[in-house]
Amino acid sequence: MIRWLNLGLFLAYPVAWFAPLLRAGLLPLFGLSEISVISGLQSLWRSDIFLALLVTVFALFAPMLKTLGLALIQFHLLDRRALPIVNILGKFAMADVFLIAVYITLSKGMGIGRVEVAWGLYLFTACILASILLGFLETRQSAKTEPTGHTSSGS
C-alpha cells in the first residue's frame, strides 16, 4: 500500500506545481493574479537566478528525487541503507513550503496589496507531508523486517 501511495506522488506533485499557491494583487480594487510554483519560478529566473536555483531544487528536484528514491527502495532496486538519505530529501522539500509561508506573512504584514492562500498551497504541502510520512512508515517497516544482527545457521 505504501509503495502505491508513493507512486501516486509522481502524479500529485506536477498538479501541485501548476496549481495556484496564492493569489496576490497590489490594490484591493483590482483582480488578483494567481501564482503557482511554476509561474513563481519563471519570474524568479528573470530576476534572481540564485534564489530561482534554490527554489527549483527545493520545490521540484528534492521532492521528485525523494519519491523516486523511495520507489526504488520499495521495489528492491536500491539498497535500504539509502533510506536515511532519501528521507532527508523530503525534509529539504519542506523548506520550500516554509519559504512560501514567509512570503505570505511578509506580504500581509506590509499592508500593501492583498495576498490570499489558494488550494495549490494546501495540495503542495499535503504532497510534501505525505512524502515525509511515507518515508517514516517505510523506515519503520524496514526496521521490523531487518534482521537484528543474529545469523541463523539454517538448521
N, C-alpha and C positions, 0 to 999 in steps of 0.2 A: 504493500500500500504506500509506504514512504517513497519508494522509487517512482511510482506513478504520479504522486503529488509533486515530486521534484521535477519530473519531466514536464508537468503542466506549467511550471515556471518559465520554460522556454517559450510558451505562448503568451503568458501573462506579462512578462517583462516588456516585450515590444509594444503591447497595448498600453501599458503604463507610461512608456516613453513618449507616446504620441498623444496621450490623454491630457486634458488641461489640468495642470497642477494648481494654478491660481489664475485669478482674473485681476488685472491691475489697470488703473486709469489715473490720469493726472487730476482731473476735476470730476466731482460727482455728477455734473450735468452731462458729461459725455459718456459714451459706451465704454465698457471695459474690454481690454484686449486679453485674450486667453494666452497663457504661457505654458508650454509643455517642456519636458526635458529637452526634446529635440529643438524646439524653437529657441529656448534659452541658450542651448549650446551654439546654435547658429549665430546668435547675437554675440555671445562671448568670443567666438573665433574671430569676429570682426574687430573686437575692442580690446580683449585681454587674452592673449594666446596662452600664457602660463596658467591662468585660472581655468580657461577652457580645457586645457590638457588635464588638469586635476579633476575637474568635474566629469570629463569624459571617462577617465579611469574609474572614478568612484561610482558614477551612475550607469555606465554601460559595461565596461570590461570586468570590473570586480564582481558584480552580481552574476554575469554570464559565466565567467571562469569558475566561480564557486559552484554554480549549478552544474556545469559540465564536469568539474572535478568530482562532485558528489555522485553524479550519474556514473562516471567511470568506476568509482569505488563500488557502487551498488551493483553494477553489472560485472564486477570482478575483472576489470580491465586496468585498474590502478590499485596499487598496494594500499591497504588500510592504514599503513603508517603515515600516509599523506593527509589523513583526515584532519589533524590539527591545523595544518597549513591551509587546507581548503576552508575550514571554518573561519579562519582569520580573514579571508577574503570577504565573507559575509559581513563581518564587522566593519570593514572598510567601506562597504556599500552603505552602511547605516550612516556614515559621515555625510553622505550627500543629502539625506533626509534632514540631518541636523543643519546643514548649510541653508537649505530651503526655509526651514523654520526660523533661523536667524534673520534671513532676508525679510520674511513676512513680519517678524517682530519689529525690526528696524523701520520698515516702511510704515507700519501702523503707528509707531512711536513718533515719527517725524511730523505726522499730521498733514502731510502733503499728499493729496490724492487718496485713492482708495484701493485696498487690496482685499480680495476675498479668496478663501481656500476653495478649490474645486475638487471634484471627485477623483481626479487623477492622482492627487497627492495621497489620498487615502489608499488607492489601489497600489501605488508605488511603495508606500510604507508597508502595506499588507504583504506585498511580494517579498520585501526585504526581511520582515519579521518572520514570515513563513519559511524563508530560506534558512534563517538562523535557527528556528525551531526544528526544521527537518535535519539540519546538521547536528543539533543537540541529540535528537532522537536516534540518529544513525550512530553517533558516538556511544550513546547508552546501549544500543543494540549490539554494537561491536564489542563493548566491554563484557556483555553477557555471553557472547559466543566465543570469545577468545579463550584459549587455554590459560590456566593460572600459572603456567610455568612448569607444571608437572608433566613428565613424559610417561607415556604408557608403553609397556613392552609389547602389547598386542597379544599377550597370552592370558 
